[in-house]
């Protein structure tokens, strides 16, 4: 009898727990007189993205005027410098209330060290599951729980091109209605028509990751199954060969001094008419528009051939570290930036797409509208980007960047490179198993 | 009276005590902590100080990237003789220059006053193989054969870094030499002139033998920089292409912050520390001995 009663009490607690939780978060979020500080560390310092985060933080300040907001920008593309600062602070037990992180594996070292709060509360209270594409949900989860809340998404499998260049040399503009093989044939024909010093394809990989970005996109274009096996740590050297050969072919149309430039300098080469096309993420659109180019008039974009029906996701999110001073403000911050109003101001300014399907696509420019419609489409398949911290453990990414950076410079040894990649993967544990197909 | 004296001497020593306490905590405790981490089981972001033995050091022996980074670090030692030769030549020219020396001195010091991030970016633009100023000028003068891939080529990247660093440090070494030359006793120089020494003989026989302390200072500064070189190389090459320009500092950064392997990163840091100590300790010993004399 006593045992039965204990079981009943336990059951009641288990059933009541979510209610108590939601009441707790309700009182936290609805307390507009909250005080204390909110330090948000992020890597958005360039034009567009800086305005985006400022808009989101201003929106927070309007709702919680008594909270002292500290914006902590740490410059350095894709958070390379931020990771150093944040990891040191988190280990020292002096974490900010919230910091920017790519959803997926990038959160894993913090999760593994039990240094993050789980964000199920915000997801549940704000009803995010009903408005978030399934795969984006998966990318934000570890062991069945959410550990971050996304703020914006960039598409990674895009070809950007200079429209004027195609017009000037009488070549029909490309589109995604071709296979990868046809795309390379097209690049070959284009290269023949272009004058000396102008290249059909672009790459600016001074920071290595730009080359990895193209490699991962070509890997998916060659065979999505290989990509899935790669991010699950189960790929073989033989399976990597087609992707490396495709990258080798891509490099054949790239200027030999590609390593001298960064991605934005390569976008500058497109604007100068020295490069016709570039596989990159759609933050490149932000570069073009910030420099006065107009989508559809000066530059065009299409999904990388072979990846039609796929959406490569670079998912920007914020996490809540455990050693922060004012955790409740971190909950308020997450609950604020996912609101419709905050999403409407953040994403158009940043040039990203909202992860939430209830945000109307009419708020975007033409390019982002098309990308958002793709992201929210039921037919699209989303894959977590390796390069942008989601798909593979950080040890794999760190080594992959170096191996692919080296291959981009000396693309002769396909088999040796494939073996090196396998050596980099095989000793690293892959606790997350993705199902992207 | 005795109490007042004691209070006074405590007050006098207080600034030193504070400085020593801060230096002890932030330098020596940090070094000690780093050594402990290197022999711990710490993996990931959660500290774990349980003893793991010297397995991280054993791992280093089998890590080809460690050896490559060590070799590249030592390669940068070449900067010392080259910078010092150029710096000495500039110092002598400045010494001979007379009135205009002030302007040249400032111009030559300017590269050293710039941040490594700025000079790294600057050299990346100058080295750019297709449109960088160096290759463009070589082509313009018909020296196409001398154009190179510079910092983007595996075989040329370390030489490119070395050349840029020589540019940045030569002015500084020249100033240290110039200060040394200026401190040579005027009477000695006067006596040499009376004895009919030519300018070359005067520098060769009188000035150069007295530049020992300047050489030692330059040697230590340049060597320490080459050992901990990070920001300039990171901005210029990110350690690439591939791993071609990895130095120990670059490797430590990647292992610690890109791969979150604190124990292994700390072990590499300890090795770097030992190399630095092997240079600094004899320097300090000889400096103090010559000061005592």
Interface residues (C-beta under 8 A of the other chain):
Chain A: X83 X84 X87 X90 X91 X109 X110 X112 X113 X114 X115 X197 X206 X207 X208 X255 X256 X257 X258 X259 X260 X261 X394 X395 X397 X398 X402 X403 X405 X406 X407 X408 X409 X410
Chain B: X44 X45 X46 X47 X124 X127 X128 X129 X130 X132 X149 X150 X151 X152 X153 X154 X237 X238 X239 X240 X241 X242 X243 X244 X253 X254 X257 X258 X259 X260 X261 X262
